[in-house]
Amino acid sequence: MIGGNESCTAGPISMSYLTCLTYILGEWTGVEHIEDYLSYAVYLLWVLYPLAVVFLLPGVIIILFYTSILLLHIYKRKNELKEAYSNDIWDGAKLMLATLWDGHGRIWHGYELHGTENIPEGPGLIVFYHGATPADYVYFMARLLIQRKRYCHVVADHFVFRLPGFKILLDVHGVMHGPKEECVNALKKGCLIAIAPGGVREALFSDEMYTIIWGNRKGFAQVAIDAKVPIIPMFTQNVREGVRTLGGIKIFRSLYERVRLPIVPVYGGFPVKLRTFIGEPIAYEPNITAEELTAKTKAALQALIEKHQKIPGNIFRALMERFQTEKKED
């Protein structure tokens, strides 16, 4: 047995104190050879650390959302008096948050936006493929506001409106719940709206094959027909490599279909290259049906995926694309 005073003072400082602490812990717990258990615990920590990181990194997106909410509350308090005299009180806040998110996209993903010339000056309905998180859409919205001074509303799933603290964020950005009448009215007023017909189901259960999961949804097409506006397809390259889900496990699919909440675990947050491509608009045709327009839109989106995404997606390849200076279209 090592004497307490001798063990803590003799020999090299780092080893003596480590030995002393191990001895004290062993005496306190009554466990013999506790250094063996500690060595095993350190080994487990070393082995499981990468796994913990890939599950915790997606939390950065949640932190950014709540940081945005906090900044909006601060902005609101600071501008309470101005609000009574201005209809554009939130313009500064939107630009501030756009700068925050665009900075994150540039630094973490080297984010690029291509094809903004395909967005009409007037109203339009952007239809996009939904990744595991909506981060790519937020980067697009931020970059569009900064570069073109154009704001894009988005239709969100009903559960988003029940997230704690999100009300001010959704109100400021004009996030829509999605009734057809509301969307049609907004488009007729000249707004630009984005929607992912696959919604949460596509976000959770599509995979590195980039399968479009729309089911029988065609309401967005009817909205475009009623509002007499073009549909603009949009796709973000490598969006499935940034964050992935465990949606391939059947129990999670069954659980989602039962409760309709996004409780499927996600992992990743990898700093892969993200490039958003905006396709050519599908012009309004007065005699087209919702079914025909849905099929036409799906084909256009699929064409974007096939042109800009190597399938199956690969995380390592997507990481290496950070070092490429030109966009890849093959």
Phi, psi and chi 1 to 4 in degrees:
 res  aa     phi    psi   chi1   chi2   chi3   chi4
   1 MET       -  143.6 -175.1  176.6  -68.9      -
   2 ILE   -93.2  131.9  -58.2  172.5      -      -
   3 GLY   -68.4  137.2      -      -      -      -
   4 GLY   -58.1  -51.4      -      -      -      -
   5 ASN   -66.5  -39.8  -66.9  -26.2      -      -
   6 GLU   -67.9  -42.2 -177.5 -179.2   -4.6      -
   7 SER   -67.4  -28.8   65.5      -      -      -
   8 CYS   -89.7   -5.6  -68.5      -      -      -
   9 THR  -123.9  -24.9   56.7      -      -      -
  10 ALA   -84.6  154.0      -      -      -      -
  11 GLY    76.4 -175.1      -      -      -      -
  12 PRO   -59.2  144.3  -21.7   32.5      -      -
  13 ILE   -60.8  -47.6  -67.0  176.7      -      -
  14 SER   -61.1  -44.5   60.2      -      -      -
  15 MET   -72.7  -38.9  -69.1  -58.2  -64.6      -
  16 SER   -64.6  -43.8   63.3      -      -      -
  17 TYR   -72.1  -34.2  -83.5  100.6      -      -
  18 LEU   -64.7  -42.4 -179.1   60.8      -      -
  19 THR   -65.3  -39.8  -56.0      -      -      -
  20 CYS   -64.0  -44.9  179.6      -      -      -
  21 LEU   -65.3  -39.1  -70.5  172.7      -      -
  22 THR   -62.6  -42.0  -56.7      -      -      -
  23 TYR   -63.6  -45.7  167.7   72.9      -      -
  24 ILE   -63.3  -41.9  -67.7  172.6      -      -
  25 LEU   -64.1  -38.6 -174.5   59.5      -      -
  26 GLY   -65.5  -40.7      -      -      -      -
  27 GLU   -65.9  -38.2  -72.4  -68.6  -53.2      -
  28 TRP   -71.0  -39.4 -179.8   57.2      -      -
  29 THR   -88.8  -20.8   59.5      -      -      -
  30 GLY    77.8   16.0      -      -      -      -
  31 VAL   -96.5  126.7  177.8      -      -      -
  32 GLU   -79.9  148.2  -64.8 -176.9    0.7      -
  33 HIS    52.5   44.6  -53.8  -65.9      -      -
  34 ILE   -63.8  -22.3 -165.2  170.2      -      -
  35 GLU   -62.9  -28.5   62.1  -85.9    7.8      -
  36 ASP   -68.3  -41.1  -65.3  -25.7      -      -
  37 TYR   -66.3  -39.1  -67.2   98.8      -      -
  38 LEU   -65.8  -39.6  -69.4  175.5      -      -
  39 SER   -62.8  -40.1  -62.6      -      -      -
  40 TYR   -66.4  -39.3 -176.4   64.8      -      -
  41 ALA   -64.5  -40.8      -      -      -      -
  42 VAL   -64.2  -39.4  171.0      -      -      -
  43 TYR   -62.8  -44.7  171.9   74.7      -      -
  44 LEU   -62.0  -40.8  -77.0  178.8      -      -
  45 LEU   -61.1  -41.3 -179.1   63.1      -      -
  46 TRP   -65.6  -39.2  178.1   77.6      -      -
  47 VAL   -72.1  -41.8  170.3      -      -      -
  48 LEU   -86.9  -11.2  -64.0  177.0      -      -
  49 TYR   -57.2  -48.5  178.8   74.4      -      -
  50 PRO   -59.5  -37.5  -22.2   34.7      -      -
  51 LEU   -64.4  -41.4 -173.5   63.1      -      -
  52 ALA   -63.6  -39.2      -      -      -      -
  53 VAL   -62.6  -46.0  168.0      -      -      -
  54 VAL   -67.9  -23.1  -61.7      -      -      -
  55 PHE   -87.8  -22.8  -82.4   98.7      -      -
  56 LEU   -89.8  -28.6  -69.0  175.9      -      -
  57 LEU   -57.7  -39.6  -87.8  177.9      -      -
  58 PRO   -58.7  -19.8  -26.5   35.9      -      -
  59 GLY   -64.1  -19.0      -      -      -      -
  60 VAL   -60.7  -36.8  173.5      -      -      -
  61 ILE   -63.0  -43.2  -59.9  -62.0      -      -
  62 ILE   -62.6  -41.8  -61.4  175.6      -      -
  63 ILE   -60.9  -40.7  -67.5  172.3      -      -
  64 LEU   -65.1  -38.8  -81.9  175.3      -      -
  65 PHE   -62.0  -45.9  -86.2  120.8      -      -
  66 TYR   -73.4  -27.6  -82.5  101.6      -      -
  67 THR   -63.9  -40.8  -59.6      -      -      -
  68 SER   -61.2  -42.3  -59.3      -      -      -
  69 ILE   -63.0  -44.2  -69.0  168.4      -      -
  70 LEU   -61.1  -43.5  176.5   61.2      -      -
  71 LEU   -64.2  -35.7  -69.9  174.3      -      -
  72 LEU   -65.7  -40.2  -74.8  177.0      -      -
  73 HIS   -64.1  -40.8  -80.5  -69.1      -      -
  74 ILE   -64.4  -43.7  -65.5  173.0      -      -
  75 TYR   -62.3  -40.4 -173.6   89.9      -      -
  76 LYS   -63.6  -44.2 -179.7 -179.5  179.1 -178.6
  77 ARG   -63.9  -39.4  -67.2  -64.3 -179.2 -173.1
  78 LYS   -68.1  -27.7 -176.9  179.9  177.7 -179.0
  79 ASN  -115.1   24.5  -67.6  -84.1      -      -
  80 GLU   -59.2  -40.3  -80.3 -178.9  -23.7      -
  81 LEU   -71.6  -37.5  -66.9  177.6      -      -
  82 LYS   -67.6  -26.7  -64.8 -179.4 -178.3  179.0
  83 GLU   -60.1  -32.2 -171.5  172.5    5.7      -
  84 ALA   -71.4  -16.3      -      -      -      -
  85 TYR  -117.5    2.2  -57.0   97.9      -      -
  86 SER  -138.7  137.2  173.9      -      -      -
  87 ASN   -88.2  -11.0  -66.8  -34.8      -      -
  88 ASP  -112.0   37.3  -58.1  -39.9      -      -
  89 ILE   -61.1  -29.9 -174.5   64.5      -      -
  90 TRP   -91.8    0.3  -69.4  112.0      -      -
  91 ASP   -59.7  -43.8  -75.6   -5.1      -      -
  92 GLY   -63.5  -38.6      -      -      -      -
  93 ALA   -66.5  -41.5      -      -      -      -
  94 LYS   -61.8  -41.8  -69.2  177.2 -177.8  177.3
  95 LEU   -68.2  -36.7 -170.3   58.7      -      -
  96 MET   -62.3  -45.8  174.2 -179.4   64.1      -
  97 LEU   -70.3  -34.1  -64.8 -172.5      -      -
  98 ALA   -61.9  -39.7      -      -      -      -
  99 THR   -64.8  -40.4  -56.4      -      -      -
 100 LEU   -61.3  -51.1  170.1   68.9      -      -
 101 TRP   -71.2  -37.0  -78.4   92.8      -      -
 102 ASP   -65.3  -36.3 -172.8   61.9      -      -
 103 GLY   -63.7  -41.9      -      -      -      -
 104 HIS   -64.3  -42.9 -177.4  -93.0      -      -
 105 GLY   -62.5  -41.4      -      -      -      -
 106 ARG   -65.6  -45.3  -74.8  177.7 -177.9  -87.2
 107 ILE   -74.9  -46.6  -65.2  170.0      -      -
 108 TRP   -84.8  -31.3 -164.7 -113.4      -      -
 109 HIS  -123.4   -0.6  -66.2  -68.3      -      -
 110 GLY    54.4   42.6      -      -      -      -
 111 TYR   -60.0  137.8  179.5   74.1      -      -
 112 GLU  -129.9  147.6  -62.1  175.4   10.3      -
 113 LEU  -124.3  123.4  175.7   59.7      -      -
 114 HIS  -123.9  141.8  -58.7  -81.7      -      -
 115 GLY    92.8   20.4      -      -      -      -
 116 THR   -64.1  -19.1   54.7      -      -      -
 117 GLU   -66.5  -15.4   66.0  -82.7    4.3      -
 118 ASN   -83.4   -7.2  -69.6  -37.0      -      -
 119 ILE   -85.0  122.4  -61.7  177.6      -      -
 120 PRO   -68.0  156.4   25.8  -34.1      -      -
 121 GLU   -66.9  -32.0  -67.6  -62.7  -32.7      -
 122 GLY   -91.3 -155.5      -      -      -      -
 123 PRO   -69.8  156.5   26.5  -35.2      -      -
 124 GLY  -169.1  160.2      -      -      -      -
 125 LEU  -117.0  111.0 -176.6   63.4      -      -
 126 ILE   -87.0  128.2  -65.7  176.4      -      -
 127 VAL  -115.5  121.5  174.4      -      -      -
 128 PHE  -129.7  159.7   64.1   98.0      -      -
 129 TYR   -79.9  133.4  172.0   84.7      -      -
 130 HIS   -92.8  118.1 -155.8  -46.5      -      -
 131 GLY   -77.8 -176.4      -      -      -      -
 132 ALA   -63.5  -29.2      -      -      -      -
 133 THR  -129.1  163.7   72.8      -      -      -
 134 PRO   -87.4   15.9   31.8  -34.4      -      -
 135 ALA   -58.5  -39.8      -      -      -      -
 136 ASP   -64.0  -36.2   62.0  -55.9      -      -
 137 TYR   -66.8  -39.5  169.0   76.0      -      -
 138 VAL   -63.6  -40.4 -179.7      -      -      -
 139 TYR   -61.7  -42.0  -61.9  147.1      -      -
 140 PHE   -61.5  -47.6  155.3   74.1      -      -
 141 MET   -60.4  -42.3  179.3 -177.9   66.5      -
 142 ALA   -65.9  -46.0      -      -      -      -
 143 ARG   -65.2  -39.2 -175.5   68.1   58.9   85.2
 144 LEU   -64.0  -40.3 -174.5   67.4      -      -
 145 LEU   -66.6  -40.2 -179.0   60.7      -      -
 146 ILE   -71.7  -44.1  -68.3  171.3      -      -
 147 GLN   -81.4  -42.6  -71.1 -173.8  -10.4      -
 148 ARG  -110.1   -3.6  -62.2  -83.6  -59.7  -87.2
 149 LYS    55.3   34.1  -53.0  -55.9  179.6 -165.2
 150 ARG  -116.2  131.7 -173.8   81.8 -170.1  -86.8
 151 TYR  -103.8  141.4 -168.6   75.2      -      -
 152 CYS  -121.1  121.7 -177.1      -      -      -
 153 HIS   -79.9  162.1  -60.2  -92.4      -      -
 154 VAL  -138.3  147.6   66.5      -      -      -
 155 VAL   -94.4  127.2  178.2      -      -      -
 156 ALA  -118.2  158.4      -      -      -      -
 157 ASP   -67.6  154.4 -168.8   88.6      -      -
 158 HIS   -61.3  -29.9   63.1   86.7      -      -
 159 PHE   -67.2  -25.9   88.1   89.1      -      -
 160 VAL   -61.5  -33.8  175.8      -      -      -
 161 PHE   -75.1   -7.3  -65.5   84.3      -      -
 162 ARG  -104.1    0.9  -60.6 -156.1  -62.8  -94.8
 163 LEU   -70.8  133.1  -68.5  173.8      -      -
 164 PRO   -62.7  130.8   20.6  -31.5      -      -
 165 GLY    83.7   -5.4      -      -      -      -
 166 PHE   -83.8   -9.3  -93.7   56.9      -      -
 167 LYS   -56.9  -47.4 -174.6  178.6 -173.7  -57.1
 168 ILE   -65.2  -36.7 -172.0  172.3      -      -
 169 LEU   -65.5  -42.6 -175.0   66.1      -      -
 170 LEU   -69.5  -39.1  -58.4  177.0      -      -
 171 ASP   -65.9  -45.5  -70.5  -15.5      -      -
 172 VAL   -63.5  -40.0  168.6      -      -      -
 173 HIS   -90.9    4.8  -71.4  -72.2      -      -
 174 GLY    61.8   35.4      -      -      -      -
 175 VAL   -67.2  135.2  178.3      -      -      -
 176 MET  -108.4  145.0  -53.4  168.5   69.6      -
 177 HIS   -76.4  -28.3 -167.4  -81.5      -      -
 178 GLY   112.7    9.0      -      -      -      -
 179 PRO   -57.9  139.5  -24.0   34.3      -      -
 180 LYS   -57.6  -41.6  -66.5  179.0 -177.3  178.4
 181 GLU   -61.8  -40.7  -63.9   76.5   12.1      -
 182 GLU   -64.1  -42.2 -178.2 -176.9    0.2      -
 183 CYS   -66.3  -43.5  -65.7      -      -      -
 184 VAL   -62.3  -44.4  170.7      -      -      -
 185 ASN   -61.8  -41.7  -70.0  -24.4      -      -
 186 ALA   -64.9  -40.6      -      -      -      -
 187 LEU   -66.2  -39.3  -71.2  167.9      -      -
 188 LYS   -66.4  -22.0  -73.0 -177.4  176.1  179.6
 189 LYS   -85.0   -1.8  -68.3  177.4 -178.5  177.5
 190 GLY   100.4    9.0      -      -      -      -
 191 CYS   -76.5  156.8  -65.9      -      -      -
 192 LEU  -104.3  124.9 -176.4   66.1      -      -
 193 ILE  -124.1  142.7  -62.9  178.0      -      -
 194 ALA  -117.9  144.7      -      -      -      -
 195 ILE  -149.2  143.2 -175.3  170.8      -      -
 196 ALA  -110.6  101.3      -      -      -      -
 197 PRO   -57.5  -27.8  -24.9   35.3      -      -
 198 GLY   -71.2  -25.5      -      -      -      -
 199 GLY    55.8 -147.4      -      -      -      -
 200 VAL   -64.0  -36.4  177.1      -      -      -
 201 ARG   -61.0  -43.4 -173.6  175.1  -77.1  102.1
 202 GLU   -67.9  -38.8 -174.3  172.5   81.5      -
 203 ALA   -60.8  -42.1      -      -      -      -
 204 LEU   -87.4  -32.1  -61.5  179.1      -      -
 205 PHE  -118.1   -3.3  -55.9  112.2      -      -
 206 SER   -76.3  170.6 -173.6      -      -      -
 207 ASP  -146.3 -160.5   53.8   22.4      -      -
 208 GLU   -67.7   -5.1   64.4  -87.3   15.8      -
 209 MET   -85.4   -7.0  -60.0  -55.1  -66.3      -
 210 TYR    57.1   46.3  -72.5   83.6      -      -
 211 THR   -74.3  129.3  -54.4      -      -      -
 212 ILE   -78.4  124.2  -62.7  174.4      -      -
 213 ILE  -118.3   89.6  -55.1  176.5      -      -
 214 TRP  -106.6  -17.3  -72.7    1.9      -      -
 215 GLY    61.9 -132.7      -      -      -      -
 216 ASN  -103.0   18.1  -64.5  -40.6      -      -
 217 ARG   -70.7  125.8  -66.3 -177.2  175.8  180.0
 218 LYS  -142.9   11.7   53.0 -178.2 -179.0  -68.9
 219 GLY   -60.9  -36.1      -      -      -      -
 220 PHE   -61.9  -36.3   72.5   92.4      -      -
 221 ALA   -67.0  -39.6      -      -      -      -
 222 GLN   -65.8  -35.3 -169.1   60.4   56.7      -
 223 VAL   -62.1  -46.3  166.1      -      -      -
 224 ALA   -63.3  -38.0      -      -      -      -
 225 ILE   -67.4  -46.3  -67.8  171.6      -      -
 226 ASP   -64.4  -36.0  -67.2  -15.7      -      -
 227 ALA   -87.6   -9.5      -      -      -      -
 228 LYS    58.9   49.3  -59.6  179.9 -178.8  180.0
 229 VAL  -123.7  158.5  -61.2      -      -      -
 230 PRO   -77.4  157.6   28.7  -35.0      -      -
 231 ILE  -106.7  133.6  -73.2  179.6      -      -
 232 ILE  -117.1  114.0  -52.1   99.5      -      -
 233 PRO   -75.5  147.6   27.2  -32.6      -      -
 234 MET  -145.9  139.4 -176.2  173.4   76.8      -
 235 PHE  -143.9  140.9  170.3   71.2      -      -
 236 THR  -109.1  119.4  -61.2      -      -      -
 237 GLN   -65.9  135.6 -176.2 -174.7   66.1      -
 238 ASN    69.9   14.6  -63.4  -35.3      -      -
 239 VAL   -62.5  -28.6   67.2      -      -      -
 240 ARG   -78.6  -16.9  -78.8  -77.8  158.9 -168.9
 241 GLU   -87.6  -22.6  -80.9   55.6   71.8      -
 242 GLY   -67.5  -49.7      -      -      -      -
 243 VAL  -136.5  131.4  177.3      -      -      -
 244 ARG  -118.0  164.5  -71.0 -169.2  171.8  176.8
 245 THR  -121.4  167.2   76.3      -      -      -
 246 LEU   -98.6   31.8  -61.5 -179.5      -      -
 247 GLY   -66.2  -14.9      -      -      -      -
 248 GLY   -73.2  -12.5      -      -      -      -
 249 ILE   -80.8  121.2  -59.0  175.5      -      -
 250 LYS   -58.4  -34.4  -69.7 -176.1  178.4 -179.9
 251 ILE   -63.6  -32.7 -171.6  172.8      -      -
 252 PHE   -71.1  -36.5  -70.6  127.6      -      -
 253 ARG   -65.3  -43.3 -177.5   63.6  179.0  -96.8
 254 SER   -64.0  -40.0  -59.6      -      -      -
 255 LEU   -66.4  -39.9 -165.6   57.0      -      -
 256 TYR   -64.8  -43.6  169.8   76.4      -      -
 257 GLU   -63.6  -23.9  -62.9  -61.6  -15.7      -
 258 ARG   -83.3  -44.3 -176.4  180.0  -63.9  -88.4
 259 VAL  -106.0  -15.4  -59.9      -      -      -
 260 ARG    54.3   43.6  -66.0  -58.9  176.2   90.1
 261 LEU  -128.3  145.3  -69.9  174.1      -      -
 262 PRO   -79.0   73.5   30.6  -35.7      -      -
 263 ILE  -101.5   17.4   53.2  179.9      -      -
 264 VAL   -81.2  128.9  177.2      -      -      -
 265 PRO   -62.7  144.0  -20.9   32.2      -      -
 266 VAL  -120.8  157.2  -61.2      -      -      -
 267 TYR  -148.1  160.6   66.4   94.6      -      -
 268 GLY   123.6 -115.3      -      -      -      -
 269 GLY    77.4   24.7      -      -      -      -
 270 PHE   -71.1  143.9  -55.0  114.5      -      -
 271 PRO   -80.1   58.1   30.0  -35.5      -      -
 272 VAL   -78.4  162.6  -58.4      -      -      -
 273 LYS   -73.3  128.6 -176.5   68.3  176.5 -179.1
 274 LEU  -118.6  127.8  -66.5 -177.4      -      -
 275 ARG  -130.8  124.7  -61.7 -177.4  179.6   95.1
 276 THR   -96.8  129.3  -66.3      -      -      -
 277 PHE  -115.4  128.3  -64.3   93.9      -      -
 278 ILE  -105.0  121.0  -59.2  171.0      -      -
 279 GLY   -82.0  175.7      -      -      -      -
 280 GLU   -69.0  140.4  -65.5 -177.3    2.0      -
 281 PRO   -66.7  146.8   21.7  -30.2      -      -
 282 ILE   -95.9  109.3  -57.9  170.6      -      -
 283 ALA   -66.7  153.2      -      -      -      -
 284 TYR   -67.2  132.8  164.0   70.9      -      -
 285 GLU  -123.7  122.0  -61.3  178.0   29.5      -
 286 PRO   -64.2  -26.6   21.6  -32.4      -      -
 287 ASN  -101.6    6.0  -62.1  -38.5      -      -
 288 ILE   -82.6  147.6 -162.5  169.5      -      -
 289 THR   -94.2  164.4   65.7      -      -      -
 290 ALA   -61.7  -39.4      -      -      -      -
 291 GLU   -62.9  -43.6  -69.9   79.0    6.7      -
 292 GLU   -67.2  -40.6  -67.4  169.9  -20.7      -
 293 LEU   -69.3  -35.5 -175.6   54.8      -      -
 294 THR   -61.8  -46.3  -61.2      -      -      -
 295 ALA   -63.3  -39.2      -      -      -      -
 296 LYS   -66.6  -41.0 -161.7  171.1 -177.0  178.2
 297 THR   -67.8  -43.3  -55.2      -      -      -
 298 LYS   -61.1  -40.6 -171.2  174.0 -176.9  178.7
 299 ALA   -64.7  -38.9      -      -      -      -
 300 ALA   -67.2  -40.4      -      -      -      -
 301 LEU   -68.1  -40.8 -176.3   56.2      -      -
 302 GLN   -62.5  -37.4 -174.6   63.9   48.5      -
 303 ALA   -64.0  -38.6      -      -      -      -
 304 LEU   -63.3  -42.9  -83.9 -178.7      -      -
 305 ILE   -62.4  -47.0  -66.0  173.6      -      -
 306 GLU   -66.4  -30.3  -67.3  174.5   -1.9      -
 307 LYS   -78.0  -37.2 -178.2  178.2 -178.2 -179.4
 308 HIS  -111.4   -6.7  -61.2  -67.9      -      -
 309 GLN  -123.4  126.0 -177.5   65.7   51.8      -
 310 LYS   -79.1  126.1  -70.1 -175.0  177.7  179.9
 311 ILE  -116.4  134.4  -63.2  175.3      -      -
 312 PRO   -73.4  153.6   28.2  -35.5      -      -
 313 GLY   -64.2  151.1      -      -      -      -
 314 ASN  -137.6  125.2 -179.0  -80.5      -      -
 315 ILE   -64.0  -46.0  -65.4  173.3      -      -
 316 PHE   -62.3  -44.0  180.0   74.1      -      -
 317 ARG   -62.4  -39.9 -176.7  176.5   62.3 -129.6
 318 ALA   -65.9  -33.7      -      -      -      -
 319 LEU   -67.8  -42.3  -72.8  168.9      -      -
 320 MET   -65.3  -26.2  -69.5  -58.0   98.1      -
 321 GLU   -67.7  -12.6  -72.5  178.2    9.1      -
 322 ARG   -62.5  -23.5  -71.5  -65.6  -57.8  -88.6
 323 PHE   -95.7    3.3  -57.7   99.7      -      -
 324 GLN   -92.8  138.2  -62.9  172.8   -5.4      -
 325 THR   -93.3  -16.9   56.3      -      -      -
 326 GLU  -116.3  146.9  -63.5 -179.2   -1.0      -
 327 LYS   -69.5  144.2   62.1 -179.4 -178.9  179.9
 328 LYS   -99.7  129.8  -69.5 -173.6   70.7   65.9
 329 GLU  -119.3    0.9  -62.5 -172.2   -0.2      -
 330 ASP  -111.1      -   50.9    6.1      -      -
